[in-house]
Amino acid sequence: MNETSLVNDSLVAVYSAMFVYALAFIFFTYDLAKRMSEGKQLTAAPADALVSRAGANASAGRSTTALLDRPALPPEVTFKPRRSTAARLGMVFTVMAWILHVGGTVLRGVAAHRVPWANMYEFTLTATAIIIGVFLVMQFWQDLQFLGAYITGFVLVAVAVATTSFYVDVVPLPPALQSYWLVIHVFVASLGTGFYGLGAALSITQLVQARREAKGLRLIPGVPGAQRLETLAYRLIVVGFVFWTFTLIAGSIWAEHAWGRYWGWDTKEVWTFIVWVIFAGYIHARATRGWRGSRSATLAIIGFAAVVFNFTIVNIYFHGLHSYSGL
């Protein structure tokens, strides 16, 4: 097969993956909406019972002060994992889309005769495939199907933007990228991005659950409480931070080989360091300063937003030694 045929096959696989991701997103969104609806119904039932009991006690002349307190949330309703048919279908379509996604990314690399992450289009394909891969692998550790709508929606939008706005033809690598460090540095950065993305998704869900807890509402069925979500997010972000730290170190070594210096205050270098500082502050503040709840979740979300900013805005609008977007 010639290069043009491989590139076309890669695009067909990517567009097919987008279609299947859209199906997965629909099923995950339906499942999440159903969970939210069930949570509201579970909230209304105790409230109705409380009013009835209060009325009965008032008619009997007894105080109703104690009855005004909201009932405790049953653990089996709050934390029990739930695998609905819609969620199962969402997972099936996610796996199918991921296989097509990885296939399209590999074909792009075969057509280019190199690893497929030398420009923004290729890096987006690789990074989003890794995000989905991490999401699927994490299912063996913890049931995270409730994040399916966020993960598939985010990846669908990212790949759609990549194919419409970042796409470039296959071209040879510039001299600075013709190094084995391209494989190591960018792949590890993609792994770090995947774990940061999942951590941010858990932090967003944590804020939603915390708000419901503060209002005395039932939690979303099948979704852990805010404290558990915060713990899960912290663990994933710590793993991502290890990968990101290695990314900084490997990038510095590569920079010395390519340009004769370890650090040059290039815009990309600075923003990569800023991301590292944000997540280092997140880990430090949570471990030593006792940051918990909404503050730590907000900082985690800001950190991932900085990752996205570093990849999009910095690559497109700031020019420097790392200007390899291909646009």
Secondary structure, DSSP 8 states (H G I E B T S, - for coil): --HHHHHHHHHHHHHHHHHHHHHHHHHHHHHHHHHHHHHHHHHHHHHHHHHHHHHHHHHTT---TGGGS-----HHHHH-----HHHHHHHHHHHHHHHHHHHHHHHHHHHHTS-S-SSHHHHHHHHHHHHHHHHHHHTTTS--GGGHHHHHHHHHHHHHHIIIII--------GGG-STHHHHHHHHHHHHHHHHHHHHHHHHHHHHHHHHHHTT----TTS--HHHHHHHHHHHHHHHHHHHHHHHHHHHHHHHHHHS-S----HHHHHHHHHHHHHHHHHHHHHHS---THHHHHHHHHHHHHHHHHHTHHHHH--STT-----
